[in-house]
Amino acid sequence: MRSDLGELPSPLDEVDRLLADEVIGRDELGAADFQIAATVRVLVAMGDVGRLVAGRPAEAFARRVVPTYPDVPAVLPAAWLP
């Protein structure tokens, strides 16, 4: 899990690229929009991981598609986060 967290910025960069290229995030949402946004929204809700998503286009996209999601308390060791 620690190595996955270390690699998290790369897939988030890809989500931001897909948004910039309008592959996802258009007015009419498709299956990929819901799958990706739901995954990112869980990350946003996580107290410790959410800061890695904060301020990115992926965050705004996830909040648009999944407006509400319960907060997930921080539980991961800080040393695990990039």
C-alpha positions as CSV (number, residue, x, y, z in Angstrom):
1,M,0.0,0.0,0.0
2,R,2.9,2.4,0.8
3,S,4.3,2.0,-2.7
4,D,0.8,2.6,-4.2
5,L,0.5,5.8,-2.3
6,G,3.9,6.9,-3.6
7,E,2.8,6.4,-7.1
8,L,-0.6,8.1,-6.7
9,P,0.4,11.5,-8.2
10,S,1.0,9.8,-11.6
11,P,-2.6,8.5,-12.1
12,L,-3.9,11.8,-10.8
13,D,-1.9,13.5,-13.5
14,E,-3.5,11.2,-16.0
15,V,-7.0,12.1,-14.8
16,D,-6.1,15.8,-15.1
17,R,-4.8,15.1,-18.7
18,L,-8.0,13.3,-19.6
19,L,-10.0,16.3,-18.3
20,A,-7.8,18.8,-20.2
21,D,-8.2,16.7,-23.4
22,E,-12.0,16.5,-22.8
23,V,-11.9,12.7,-22.9
24,I,-13.8,12.9,-19.6
25,G,-15.6,15.7,-17.8
26,R,-17.8,17.0,-20.6
27,D,-21.4,18.2,-20.0
28,E,-22.9,14.8,-20.8
29,L,-21.3,12.2,-18.5
30,G,-20.5,8.7,-19.5
31,A,-19.6,5.5,-17.7
32,A,-15.9,6.4,-17.5
33,D,-16.8,9.8,-15.9
34,F,-18.7,8.0,-13.1
35,Q,-16.0,5.3,-12.6
36,I,-13.1,7.8,-12.5
37,A,-14.9,10.5,-10.5
38,A,-16.2,8.1,-7.9
39,T,-12.7,6.7,-7.3
40,V,-11.2,10.2,-7.1
41,R,-14.0,11.4,-4.8
42,V,-13.1,8.6,-2.3
43,L,-9.5,9.9,-2.3
44,V,-10.7,13.5,-1.8
45,A,-12.7,12.4,1.2
46,M,-9.7,10.7,2.9
47,G,-8.3,12.9,5.6
48,D,-4.7,12.0,4.8
49,V,-4.8,11.3,1.1
50,G,-7.1,14.1,0.1
51,R,-4.3,16.7,0.2
52,L,-2.7,14.9,-2.8
53,V,-5.9,15.7,-4.8
54,A,-6.6,19.1,-3.4
55,G,-6.6,21.9,-6.0
56,R,-6.3,19.6,-9.0
57,P,-8.8,19.6,-11.9
58,A,-9.5,16.0,-10.8
59,E,-10.8,17.3,-7.5
60,A,-13.3,19.7,-9.0
61,F,-14.4,17.0,-11.5
62,A,-14.9,14.4,-8.7
63,R,-16.9,16.9,-6.6
64,R,-19.1,17.8,-9.6
65,V,-20.0,14.2,-10.4
66,V,-20.2,13.0,-6.8
67,P,-21.1,16.1,-4.8
68,T,-21.4,14.5,-1.4
69,Y,-19.4,11.8,0.2
70,P,-18.7,11.1,3.9
71,D,-15.3,12.1,5.3
72,V,-12.9,9.3,5.9
73,P,-10.7,9.9,9.0
74,A,-6.9,10.0,8.5
75,V,-5.4,6.7,9.5
76,L,-2.3,6.3,7.4
77,P,1.2,6.9,8.7
78,A,2.5,10.3,7.4
79,A,5.7,8.7,6.1
80,W,3.6,6.7,3.6
81,L,2.4,9.8,1.8
82,P,4.5,11.5,-0.9
